[in-house]
Amino acid sequence: MQDSAINFQSDTRISAQPIILVFYICAFAVFTAGTIANDMTTKVTLSLFAVYIVASSLAIGHLSSKSSAAAKWAVLLLLESMLLLATIWLGSVPVYAGAFLIPALAAVFINLSASAVMAAVQSGLLIAFYLLNGAAESVWLVESLLSCWAIYAILSAAYKPIGDVVEWAEQVYATANETLEQLRDKRADYEQTVAELKGANVQLNSLNKLAQNLRQIAETERSAKAQFVANVSHELRTPLNMIMGYTEMITQSPHMYDVPLPGALLADLAVVQRNADQLSRLVNDVLDMSQIESDQMALTRESVDFREVVEFVIAAVTPLFKRKNLYLRHEIHDDIHYVFCDRTRIQEVLLNILSNAGRFTEQGGVVIRAIIEGENLIVSVTDTGPGIAKPDIDRLFKPFEQLDARIRREYGGSGLGLAISKKFVEMHDGRIWVESQITLGTTFFISLPLLQHHPAGADHMRLFSPYLHYERRSGLGKNAEQPAKQKAVVMESGNVLGRLITRYMSDVEVIPTIDTSDFDQRRAELSTELLFVNQKLEMLDPAALRQLSRDTGMLVIACSIPDTDERAQSLGVDDILVKPVSRDRLLKILDSRGITDGGVLIVDDEPDACQLFARMLSADDQNYSVMTANDGAEALHLLESFQPRVILLDLVMPTMSGVEFLAVRASRPDLQNIPVIVMSANDADFHPLTSRYISITSKEDISVNSLMKCIRAVMQILSATAGSNDSRQRGALPAG
């Protein structure tokens, strides 16, 4: 307590200063009494007494500045000496009066212990005076002693609770002082934390700015990637259209060339056509990814006869092996039939590995084997080539990696084939690895699951995401090769939604219907509770969807994805054909519009394309009269004198593009009656496949728990594309 800012014990006592002032007053009174006394002895005595009091008071005042306790004891001694001197001069009365005064002042000045000491001193003086004065003073003695100790007892009773209160106050003060120190420490920690948070906030703001810059860079890269995909698709589709068109013409109508064509030539062209078809499918896959803006490569999984895949691949690479006099054999286990995979991707993987084996092998040949191990198909491709050193094996599957510059010079290639193949295999939940020894050859191994397998996902999630699938109980019997698919009815006038579901939800079997009347006619054969509806946005009525769900007893999922007719309507044309265009497809489109003969105007800036389409229309004695134009301006000039029954129009052309030509056609009534069929290699000219609306209508009430799960599923999927260009194209999601 000595360190406390407040001294409770001293602050509850009277200081010596007021008593010293009283002493000065007493000294003045004594001196005044001496001056008016008649007796000289009395005057001198009182004057000396006054001087004694003043001197003692001055000494006590000086002492109080050094020690308050010593000054208080000096006050008591001065008062006691004054009473003794007064008693000597006046008799025993002052001593008796001191029995009341001295103990009381000691308690008020110092404490109860000092009061007891002064009471004992006063009792001794009373007894001494009693002994000196005799029995006549006995009554006064008893009264004085009783008064002295009674005063002490009364003061003790009064100061005891005060002392307890003071002790409690000291404890409270000490606790409060300790708490205050702790609060000061906490405040210092808080101020330090605030300072650190300010610094962290500054860093966070810097990181946010950096993230925004990186996001902007990513958006720029995303746009550049989309533009790159569109440009590459156009550049690939144009020569593909030439290759596929002419090979189809030669193989299907060889009599057009007036001379019989050798069978070996036709066989070689069949190989070219198969590979062109393969490349065309790959280009279409790239474009589908670009349109749907998916972060995952789409797989079209189906039950594939693996023997057919191997035969296709062997037929494609056989010319390479024959040219180098290499053998190519296959050993397929008898139990291997169906594999659940994407035919195009696996063919691409095997084509890449076999092509590499043929390119790098100079003597001997290649053997492709396939066996079943557990639930996996193990495919191996073994060559007799130079082999690969162990340190170089890890580099094989890295993009643009080739073991040395000689390989690029002698064998060509970009170094992407194995990296892409590895990605395709891993997308099938499989793996690919290599075993090789120098001079002894190399073996590539591929492990693929035989049956359909997907990680378990909540049923409500797969209503919104094509990457979450129903977990089917599978077996290993003879019928396990063709797992049962969940059936879903798709009601739409075209085939855009059905095609997307078939491609991106491989475990769902699509049952197409055109409208409700078609649905009612086929209702008996439909064993499903899932109905997808794809209609124009203005035709989607929530009330009608609820009624449809009640009438059919199905879960109805509605959306609005424009089909080819809607996209053609938005361009102001009759139909859209995306290159490469086959002859059969072109003739079928014309026949569906009743155009089996007459004039045809082909507008394309590629002379080879014009020649190809003209050949298609003139083959097999078709009665078409064909004229060509290299751009829209030349086409308008020809239309002044030539009235065709149909116009085949490319969109990307110099001078006047196809879009500009359509704008002029829309302003001229004489041209609006001529059908226009767009044939373009650039999908960027068309709107991407998007939907601004999704609605889910259940035949039964949806519980709050299921509703929250559905909302969370939608939030997870839609928030994945928040802030992207895709979100701006799709717009807000209407309530439904």
Secondary structure, 3 states (H helix, E strand, C coil): CCCCCCCHHHHCCCCCHHHHHHHHHHHHHHHHHHHHCCCHHHHHHHHHHHHHHHHHHHHHHHHHCCCHHHHHHHHHHHHHHHHHHHHHHHCCHHHHHHHHHHHHHHHHHCCHHHHHHHHHHHHHHHHHHHHHHCHHHHHHHHHHHHHHHHHHHHHHHHHHHHHHHHHHHHHHHHHHHHHHHHHHHHHHHHHHHHHHHHHHHHHHHHHHHHHHHHHHHHHHHHHHHHHHHHHHHHHHHHHHHHHHHHHHHHHHCHHHHCCCCCHHHHHHHHHHHHHHHHHHHHHHHHHHHHHHCCCCCCCCEEEEEHHHHHHHHHHHHHHHHHHCCCEEEEEECCCCCEEEEEHHHHHHHHHHHHHHHHHHCCCCEEEEEEEEECCEEEEEEEECCCCCCHHHHCCCCCCCCCCCHHHHHHHCCCCCHHHHHHHHHHHCCCEEEEEEECCCEEEEEEEEECCCCCCECCCCHHHCCCCCECCCCCCCCHHHHCCCCEEEEEECCCCHHHHHHHHHCCCEEEEEECCHHHHHHHHHHCCCCEEEEECCHHHCCHHHHHHHHHHHCCEEEEECCCCHHHHHHHHCCCEEEECCCCHHHHHHHHHHCCCCEEEEEEECCCHHHHHHHHHHHHHHHCEEEEEEECCHHHHHHHHCCCCCCEEEECCCCCCCCHHHHHHHHHHCHHHHCCCEEEEECCHHHCCCCCCCCEEEECCCCCCHHHHHHHHHHHHHHHHCCCCCHHHHHHCCCCCC
